[in-house]
Amino acid sequence: MKKRILGWFDVDKIGLSKLVQLRAKALLIFELVQNAWDQRVTRVDVEFRRIPNQSAAIIAVTDDDPNGFQDLRHAFTLFAESPKNSDPEKRGRFNIGEKLVLAACNCGRITTTTGSVEFLPDGSRRTLRKARDVGSEFYGELRVTRDEYREAIEGLRMLIPPEGVATYVNGDLLPNRIPVRVFQATLPTVVADADGILKRTRRRTSIRVFDPRPGEPPSVYEIGIPVVETGDRWHVDIGQKVPLNMDRDNVQPIYLRELRTLVLNEMHADLREGDATSSWVHDALGGPDTTDEAVTAVIQARFGAHCVSYDPSDAEANSRAVAAGFTLVHGGMLNADQWRNVKRTGALIPAGQVFPTPKPYGDGPPENLIDPGEWTPPMRATVRYATVLAHQLFEINITVRICNEPKVSWLANYGSERLTLNLGRLGRRWFEALASEEMNELLLHEFAHQYAMNHLSDEYHEALCQLGARLGSVALKSPEVFDPARYADPV
């Protein structure tokens, strides 16, 4: 008597069934559809109809492949070697699709050109001689609730059939979809090596972008089969195996970001209002391979054509930008990866470069300070007047110096209780009009920096008002302060 050799594993159908019930019913049916599409077919029919008064529905998927199943044992063998594993442009892997569906069924039958297998309600199976002339048919009674049935029908309507394969759902032909963009890119995928072991690799493939129909959740597709809902703007159909988890319902975040980046690089010109703040654009904006054009398009779509980044080194430039109607983008509005791309591309320029506040000395003091021994009498008189006026206005003894810097933009500057007057920009006549309205205007402008440096700040505005009021009081109480003769050189 020949000894029976037992296999390593047994499969508990009830246990597998409980696990399968957690999956969306549409995903289970997709397993059958993708198996049919991967054959030499021109037509696939899907019948999915509820059984009256039962929490179940008939599911039948039929195709016209001339050969059908080459090995009928694949109908009931989990993880059998599959020729699809070595072809990255075939859907699915593991040779597990029909078995998962059967685990969720009360009963089922697979009929093909090499025979048929019937799966009975008591958990047993039997092989029958009945065969088809062409193609294969999967028939089962799938356990399903009303809501699950409705969701599965909606999912089936989302299928994107291959070109040349007429696909019907309950007798209705699924219409052709025209992509809004088709491009080539390199993405991760899985493919079997010479020993049949699945390995991750990267290869160039086609990517098709579709507008979702009303009510459809935008999704990632694997060669026409929706596999992951994304909530993004478009359906994105990958022309090769997508690296999925064991349940075939999700991808790794790093894969999704890479895919989103590719789509943004191609579709940034088609962004509409609201897209720039969506999660998928937010994710893609920080991608390491996001193009300069895409980054710029997103920044302008989100913040407008007139925007600058906050400049911590030039507070006044930030205020000037806002006053000019620019959007000021602060650090917290973008994450670190996004700022890296923004700075790399120049999509946002610091406010200080667009609205620079004149810096008196750049990186150092003025090069051409005029020695007091070389001052003219009007210069000496102006220095005395400025010193007295400062003491009258805010009771501080300031230092005054004169420089000759004709190439800079500023007339004077004040800071650290020191006033610098620029002969090169003011000219000699300015010094000769002692205590004139023009001179007082410039001195008040500079003295207000005793309280605030930002010309556009409320503090600076308040300082000007206060100094103007004090100047009026000084003029009323001590008019001699404004007498030019008081500041002339002694005779």
C-alpha positions in Angstrom: 0.0 0.0 0.0 1.4 3.3 -1.1 2.0 5.7 1.8 0.2 9.1 1.5 2.4 12.1 1.7 0.7 15.0 3.6 1.4 18.6 2.8 2.8 21.0 5.2 -0.3 23.1 5.5 -4.1 22.9 5.6 -6.3 25.9 4.9 -9.2 26.5 7.3 -11.8 27.8 4.9 -13.9 29.2 7.7 -11.0 31.1 9.1 -10.0 32.4 5.7 -13.6 33.4 5.1 -13.7 35.5 8.2 -10.6 37.3 7.1 -11.9 37.9 3.6 -15.2 39.3 4.9 -13.2 42.4 6.0 -12.4 43.2 2.4 -14.6 45.3 0.3 -16.7 43.1 -2.0 -15.7 45.1 -5.0 -12.1 44.2 -4.4 -13.0 40.5 -4.4 -14.8 40.8 -7.7 -11.9 42.8 -9.2 -9.8 39.7 -8.5 -12.0 37.8 -11.0 -12.1 40.6 -13.5 -8.4 41.1 -13.6 -7.8 37.3 -14.1 -10.0 37.4 -17.1 -8.4 40.6 -18.5 -5.0 39.0 -18.2 -6.0 36.2 -20.7 -6.4 36.4 -24.5 -9.9 37.8 -24.3 -12.0 40.1 -26.4 -15.0 40.1 -24.1 -15.7 39.8 -20.3 -19.1 39.6 -18.8 -19.8 40.3 -15.1 -23.1 39.4 -13.6 -23.7 40.6 -10.1 -27.3 40.4 -8.9 -28.8 40.1 -5.4 -30.6 36.9 -4.5 -34.1 37.8 -3.3 -34.7 37.6 0.4 -31.1 36.6 1.1 -28.0 38.4 2.2 -26.2 37.1 -0.8 -25.7 37.8 -4.5 -24.9 35.8 -7.6 -21.5 36.6 -9.0 -20.6 35.3 -12.4 -17.6 36.3 -14.5 -17.2 34.9 -18.0 -14.5 35.4 -20.6 -13.8 34.1 -24.1 -10.2 33.1 -23.8 -9.6 30.4 -26.4 -7.6 28.3 -24.0 -9.2 28.8 -20.6 -7.4 27.4 -17.5 -4.3 25.5 -18.5 -4.1 23.8 -15.1 -7.5 23.2 -13.4 -5.7 22.7 -10.1 -5.1 26.4 -10.0 -8.8 26.8 -9.3 -8.3 25.5 -5.7 -4.5 25.8 -5.0 -3.4 28.8 -3.0 -0.1 30.4 -4.0 0.6 28.1 -6.9 3.3 29.2 -9.3 1.7 31.7 -11.7 3.1 32.8 -15.1 1.8 36.3 -14.3 4.4 36.8 -11.6 7.2 37.2 -14.1 5.2 39.7 -16.2 5.0 43.2 -14.5 2.3 44.2 -17.0 -0.1 41.5 -15.8 -2.4 42.3 -12.9 -2.3 40.6 -9.5 0.1 38.0 -8.1 0.2 34.9 -5.8 -2.5 33.0 -7.8 -4.9 33.7 -5.0 -7.8 35.7 -6.5 -10.5 33.1 -7.1 -9.7 31.4 -3.8 -10.4 34.6 -1.8 -13.7 35.0 -3.6 -14.7 31.4 -3.0 -13.9 31.8 0.7 -16.6 34.5 0.8 -19.1 32.4 -1.1 -21.7 29.9 0.1 -21.0 27.8 -2.9 -19.3 28.2 -6.3 -18.2 26.7 -9.5 -15.3 27.2 -12.0 -15.8 25.9 -15.5 -13.1 26.1 -18.2 -11.9 24.4 -21.3 -10.1 21.7 -19.3 -13.1 20.8 -17.0 -14.9 22.2 -14.0 -14.7 22.2 -10.2 -17.7 22.6 -8.0 -17.4 23.9 -4.4 -20.2 22.7 -2.3 -21.9 24.3 0.8 -20.5 21.6 3.1 -17.0 22.7 2.3 -16.1 19.9 0.0 -15.3 20.1 -3.7 -15.7 17.8 -6.7 -14.3 17.7 -10.2 -16.7 17.4 -13.1 -16.2 16.5 -16.7 -18.3 19.4 -17.9 -16.1 21.8 -19.9 -16.5 24.9 -22.1 -15.5 25.1 -25.7 -13.7 28.5 -25.1 -13.1 30.7 -22.1 -13.8 30.3 -18.4 -16.7 31.0 -16.1 -16.6 31.7 -12.4 -19.9 31.3 -10.6 -20.6 31.8 -6.9 -23.1 32.9 -4.4 -21.4 35.7 -2.5 -22.4 36.7 1.0 -23.1 40.4 0.8 -25.3 43.0 2.6 -27.3 45.6 0.8 -24.7 48.3 1.4 -21.9 46.0 0.3 -23.8 45.2 -2.9 -24.4 48.9 -3.7 -20.7 49.8 -3.0 -19.6 46.8 -5.2 -21.8 47.9 -8.1 -20.4 51.4 -7.8 -16.8 50.0 -7.8 -17.5 47.9 -10.9 -18.6 51.0 -12.8 -15.1 52.5 -12.1 -13.3 49.8 -14.0 -11.2 51.0 -17.0 -11.2 48.0 -19.5 -8.2 47.3 -21.7 -8.4 48.5 -25.2 -10.1 45.9 -27.4 -11.8 44.1 -24.5 -15.5 44.7 -24.3 -16.5 44.5 -20.6 -20.1 44.2 -19.5 -21.6 44.7 -16.0 -25.1 43.3 -15.7 -25.4 43.6 -19.5 -24.2 47.2 -19.7 -21.1 47.8 -21.7 -18.5 49.8 -19.7 -17.8 52.9 -21.9 -14.3 53.7 -23.0 -12.5 56.4 -21.0 -10.2 58.9 -22.6 -7.2 59.9 -20.5 -6.5 63.6 -20.0 -2.7 62.8 -20.0 -0.5 59.9 -20.8 3.2 59.9 -19.9 6.1 57.6 -19.2 7.9 57.4 -15.8 10.0 55.0 -13.7 8.2 53.5 -10.7 8.7 50.6 -8.3 7.1 47.3 -9.2 7.4 43.6 -8.4 8.4 40.9 -10.8 9.5 37.2 -10.4 13.1 36.3 -11.0 14.4 33.2 -12.8 13.6 31.1 -9.7 10.1 32.5 -9.5 10.8 34.6 -6.4 9.0 38.0 -6.4 11.4 40.9 -6.0 11.0 44.6 -6.0 12.5 46.5 -8.9 12.0 49.8 -10.8 11.0 50.0 -14.4 9.7 52.5 -16.9 6.0 52.3 -17.5 3.1 54.3 -18.9 0.9 56.4 -16.6 -2.6 57.4 -17.6 -4.5 60.3 -15.9 -8.3 60.3 -16.0 -10.9 62.7 -14.8 -13.1 60.9 -12.3 -16.8 60.7 -13.1 -19.3 62.4 -10.7 -19.3 60.5 -7.4 -16.2 58.5 -8.1 -13.5 58.6 -5.5 -10.1 59.4 -7.2 -8.0 56.3 -7.1 -4.7 54.6 -8.0 -5.4 52.0 -10.7 -3.3 48.9 -11.5 -3.7 48.4 -15.3 -7.4 49.5 -15.2 -8.3 48.0 -11.8 -8.9 50.5 -8.9 -6.8 49.5 -6.0 -6.4 52.5 -3.6 -8.6 55.4 -3.1 -6.5 58.6 -2.7 -8.9 61.6 -2.6 -6.6 63.3 -5.1 -7.7 65.2 -8.1 -7.5 62.5 -10.8 -7.6 58.8 -11.3 -4.1 57.6 -12.0 -3.7 54.3 -13.8 -0.3 52.6 -13.6 0.7 50.3 -16.5 2.4 47.7 -14.4 2.0 45.9 -11.1 1.6 48.3 -8.2 3.5 47.3 -5.0 0.6 46.6 -2.7 0.2 45.1 0.7 -1.1 41.5 1.2 -4.7 42.6 1.2 -4.1 44.5 -2.1 -5.8 47.6 -0.9 -3.0 50.0 0.0 0.4 51.3 -1.0 3.3 52.6 1.0 3.3 56.3 1.7 6.7 56.7 -0.1 5.2 55.1 -3.3 2.2 57.4 -3.1 4.3 60.5 -2.7 6.5 59.5 -5.7 3.4 59.0 -7.8 1.8 62.2 -6.7 5.0 64.1 -7.5 5.0 62.6 -11.0 1.4 63.6 -11.5 2.1 67.2 -10.2 5.1 67.5 -12.5 2.9 66.6 -15.5 -0.4 68.3 -14.5 0.6 71.5 -12.6 -0.7 73.7 -15.5 -4.2 72.2 -14.9 -4.4 73.0 -11.2 -7.6 74.7 -10.3 -8.8 76.8 -7.4 -8.5 74.7 -4.2 -6.0 72.2 -5.6 -3.0 74.0 -4.2 -4.2 73.4 -0.6 -5.2 69.8 -1.1 -3.4 67.0 0.7 -2.0 65.4 -2.5 -0.4 68.7 -3.7 0.8 69.3 -0.2 2.5 65.9 -0.3 3.9 66.3 -3.8 5.2 69.8 -3.2 7.8 68.4 -0.7 8.9 65.5 -3.0 12.6 65.3 -3.8 11.9 65.2 -7.6 9.3 67.9 -7.9 10.2 70.1 -10.8 10.9 73.9 -10.6 7.9 74.6 -12.8 5.6 72.5 -10.6 6.8 74.1 -7.4 6.3 77.6 -8.8 2.9 76.8 -10.1 1.7 75.5 -6.7 3.1 78.5 -4.8 1.4 80.9 -7.2 -1.8 79.0 -7.1 -1.8 79.0 -3.4 -0.5 82.4 -2.5 -1.1 84.4 -5.7 1.3 85.8 -8.3 2.5 88.4 -5.9 4.0 86.7 -2.9 7.2 86.8 -0.9 8.6 84.9 2.0 8.9 86.4 5.5 12.4 87.9 5.9 13.5 87.8 9.6 16.5 90.1 8.7 14.3 92.9 7.4 11.1 93.5 9.3 10.4 96.7 7.4 10.6 94.9 4.0 7.9 92.5 5.3 5.7 95.5 6.1 6.4 97.1 2.7 5.4 93.8 1.0 2.1 93.7 2.7 1.4 97.3 2.1 2.1 96.7 -1.6 -0.5 93.9 -1.7 1.9 91.0 -1.6 1.1 87.8 0.3 3.7 87.3 3.0 4.5 83.6 3.4 5.6 82.7 7.0 7.7 79.7 8.0 4.8 77.7 9.4 2.8 77.8 6.2 5.1 75.2 4.6 7.0 72.2 6.0 10.7 71.6 5.9 10.6 69.5 2.6 8.5 72.1 0.9 10.7 75.0 2.0 13.7 73.1 0.6 12.1 72.9 -2.8 10.9 76.5 -2.7 14.4 77.8 -1.9 15.9 75.5 -4.5 13.6 76.8 -7.2 13.4 80.5 -6.1 9.6 80.2 -6.2 9.5 82.5 -3.1 11.9 85.4 -2.7 12.5 86.9 0.7 10.7 90.2 1.2 14.1 91.9 1.8 15.2 91.2 -1.8 11.9 92.5 -3.3 11.4 95.4 -1.0 14.9 96.1 0.4 15.2 98.5 3.3 18.2 100.7 2.6 21.0 99.5 4.8 23.3 102.4 5.8 26.6 100.6 5.6 26.0 97.2 4.2 28.5 95.0 6.0 30.5 97.8 7.6 30.7 101.5 8.5 30.9 104.3 5.9 34.2 104.4 4.2 34.3 108.2 3.8 33.7 109.8 7.2 34.6 113.5 7.0 37.0 114.6 9.7 35.5 117.3 11.9 38.5 119.5 11.2 37.4 119.6 7.5 33.8 120.6 8.3 32.6 123.9 6.8 30.9 126.5 9.1 27.4 125.5 7.9 28.3 121.8 8.7 29.4 122.7 12.2 26.3 124.8 12.8 24.1 121.9 11.6 25.8 119.5 14.0 25.3 121.9 16.9 21.6 122.4 15.9 20.9 118.7 15.6 22.5 118.0 19.0 20.5 120.7 20.8 17.2 119.7 19.0 17.7 116.0 20.0 18.2 117.0 23.6 15.1 119.2 23.6 13.0 116.4 22.1 14.1 113.3 24.0 16.7 114.6 26.5 19.6 112.5 25.0 23.0 113.8 24.1 23.6 112.4 20.7 26.7 112.1 18.6 26.6 113.6 15.1 29.0 112.8 12.2 29.1 113.6 8.5 30.1 111.3 5.7 30.5 111.6 2.0 28.8 108.5 0.3 27.2 109.7 -3.0 26.6 106.1 -4.3 24.3 104.9 -1.5 20.6 105.6 -1.4 20.2 107.1 2.1 20.4 110.7 3.1 20.9 110.1 6.8 20.7 107.4 9.4 20.2 107.2 13.1 20.9 104.4 15.7 22.5 103.9 19.0 22.1 107.6 19.8 24.2 108.5 16.8 23.2 110.6 13.8 25.1 110.3 10.5 24.4 112.9 7.7 25.4 112.1 4.2 27.0 115.1 2.4 27.2 113.0 -0.8 23.4 112.8 -1.0 22.3 115.9 0.8 24.6 118.4 -0.9 26.2 121.5 0.7 23.1 123.7 0.3 21.1 121.5 2.6 23.6 122.4 5.4 23.3 126.1 4.7 19.5 126.2 5.3 19.8 125.8 9.0 16.6 125.0 10.9 14.6 125.0 7.7 11.5 122.9 7.2 13.4 120.5 5.0 16.1 120.1 7.6 13.6 119.6 10.4 11.7 117.1 8.4 14.8 114.9 7.9 15.9 115.2 11.5 12.4 114.2 12.8 12.4 111.2 10.5 15.7 110.1 11.9 15.0 110.9 15.5 11.9 108.7 15.4 14.2 105.7 15.1 15.1 106.3 18.7 11.8 104.4 19.3 11.3 102.2 16.3 13.4 101.1 13.3 10.5 99.9 11.0 9.2 102.9 9.0 5.8 101.1 8.5 5.2 100.0 12.1 2.7 101.6 14.4 5.5 102.4 16.9 7.3 104.4 14.3 4.2 106.3 13.3 3.4 107.1 17.0 7.0 108.3 17.5 6.7 110.7 14.6 3.5 112.1 16.0 5.0 112.6 19.4 8.1 114.2 18.1 6.1 116.5 15.9 4.0 117.6 18.9 7.2 118.2 21.0 8.7 120.2 18.2 5.7 122.5 18.3 6.0 122.9 22.1 9.8 123.7 21.8 9.0 126.3 19.2 6.5 128.0 21.5 8.5 127.8 24.7 12.1 128.2 23.4 12.0 129.9 20.0 15.7 130.6 20.3 16.4 126.9 19.6 15.6 127.7 16.0 17.7 130.8 15.6 20.6 130.1 13.1 22.7 132.8 14.7 22.9 130.7 17.9 24.9 128.0 16.1 27.3 130.1 14.1 31.1 129.8 14.9 32.3 132.2 17.6 33.7 135.4 16.2 
